[in-house]
């Protein structure tokens, strides 16, 4: 009897082999990556299932979001079938970026003037640039746009689409909400701080080309205090969050505000987010949204003019907000002594991490380095503050990237944004070191260069198909 039972079990195999492929596929999508890779090592049959492009496209969609995956698939440079498992591996093990200059080499095409502390956004398949400061401390009030579509590597044709509205300013913030731009605050060339809120809508016409229509948003009587050089981002395409900046009389601010806009973008409501603890006052820092409800604050210049390297995370769920500080020691990070900075850019890239570029230190030495900040490496944010002492975790949390190809100038107070996929980063303008002139004892000048940062070498990724 026992022999008969044993024979029956061995002939039918393990119960898991009786599960259909579709059910295994569904189960694998519920597992963490390490478990999927371990499952692939069990046998030849399961390896084929766990390594399939269909599964890994779904995993990428789960991990990166549908917007990034759909944008990757529609890219003109990704028309062939994508090896999703290899793509996921290259993104997760990112150790370098490739830079390429996009500015007109001959200078014969119209393009924005050199500037810093402007805004640069990717919206409706276009780059849109507004305002900023230029030589002589003057502000700019022009809006420029360039169509990109699904060819993110194209040489751009800038078009000046507006001027005078909104009024000239620098150090303002501008975020993307769906197909709209929302702009707040800034400083004009008389040093006047602003607290007005504007909405911009972009349209493409066969005859007129690109147009951007700006209108002042009705926000009622409750507004944040006047400021510039603050940090800002958009949470979940529905809410704009700002923090800090330089207020009236040059004092640095440490308050946090959120703007909720109506469905038709005709009016909005500001309210202050009051929590304890919260980030101290600062300017020239960055706010970056990762996921649907988390915002990362990094760096800036504090009230004592010190340059900072602290990290704060704002968790937002419904009407509940909570700031959590993430403590770490610079000496435990290879090259970490160079991390404190102000006037840098910090952008959410493919994979949900933050790419930090440039800025300047306390001695106003400008930087040209790229760092990736990955907060998924930190085990938990429930403890206040969250302290990271493990060198192994810090090595995953902070990674300095190598830069290949074109070498951009060291710069600060530039602006950067990614395309819909998060694979390409566009960088424009900023303050750079220049030749010493009699009128410029510091040797500073404004930059008008646009360059592209490519995070994933798709040629290398797709070459893996030929090896299968």
Secondary structure as GFF3:
##gff-version 3
##sequence-region A 1 468
A	DSSP	alpha_helix	2	12	.	.	.	ID=ss1
A	DSSP	three_ten_helix	15	18	.	.	.	ID=ss2
A	DSSP	alpha_helix	21	28	.	.	.	ID=ss3
A	DSSP	alpha_helix	33	40	.	.	.	ID=ss4
A	DSSP	alpha_helix	44	50	.	.	.	ID=ss5
A	DSSP	alpha_helix	53	64	.	.	.	ID=ss6
A	DSSP	alpha_helix	66	74	.	.	.	ID=ss7
A	DSSP	alpha_helix	84	92	.	.	.	ID=ss8
A	DSSP	beta_strand	96	101	.	.	.	ID=ss9
A	DSSP	beta_strand	119	123	.	.	.	ID=ss10
A	DSSP	beta_strand	126	130	.	.	.	ID=ss11
A	DSSP	beta_strand	133	134	.	.	.	ID=ss12
A	DSSP	three_ten_helix	135	137	.	.	.	ID=ss13
A	DSSP	beta_strand	138	139	.	.	.	ID=ss14
A	DSSP	beta_strand	142	147	.	.	.	ID=ss15
A	DSSP	beta_strand	159	163	.	.	.	ID=ss16
A	DSSP	beta_strand	173	177	.	.	.	ID=ss17
A	DSSP	beta_strand	180	187	.	.	.	ID=ss18
A	DSSP	beta_strand	193	205	.	.	.	ID=ss19
A	DSSP	beta_strand	209	216	.	.	.	ID=ss20
A	DSSP	beta_strand	231	235	.	.	.	ID=ss21
A	DSSP	beta_strand	239	246	.	.	.	ID=ss22
A	DSSP	three_ten_helix	248	250	.	.	.	ID=ss23
A	DSSP	beta_strand	252	261	.	.	.	ID=ss24
A	DSSP	beta_strand	268	273	.	.	.	ID=ss25
A	DSSP	beta_strand	282	283	.	.	.	ID=ss26
A	DSSP	beta_strand	286	290	.	.	.	ID=ss27
A	DSSP	beta_strand	294	298	.	.	.	ID=ss28
A	DSSP	beta_strand	301	302	.	.	.	ID=ss29
A	DSSP	beta_strand	311	317	.	.	.	ID=ss30
A	DSSP	beta_strand	320	327	.	.	.	ID=ss31
A	DSSP	three_ten_helix	330	332	.	.	.	ID=ss32
A	DSSP	three_ten_helix	336	338	.	.	.	ID=ss33
A	DSSP	beta_strand	345	348	.	.	.	ID=ss34
A	DSSP	beta_strand	354	357	.	.	.	ID=ss35
A	DSSP	beta_strand	370	373	.	.	.	ID=ss36
A	DSSP	three_ten_helix	375	377	.	.	.	ID=ss37
A	DSSP	beta_strand	386	387	.	.	.	ID=ss38
A	DSSP	alpha_helix	391	397	.	.	.	ID=ss39
A	DSSP	beta_strand	398	405	.	.	.	ID=ss40
A	DSSP	beta_strand	411	412	.	.	.	ID=ss41
A	DSSP	beta_strand	415	418	.	.	.	ID=ss42
A	DSSP	beta_strand	424	428	.	.	.	ID=ss43
A	DSSP	beta_strand	431	433	.	.	.	ID=ss44
A	DSSP	beta_strand	444	446	.	.	.	ID=ss45
A	DSSP	beta_strand	450	454	.	.	.	ID=ss46
A	DSSP	alpha_helix	458	462	.	.	.	ID=ss47
A	DSSP	three_ten_helix	463	467	.	.	.	ID=ss48
###
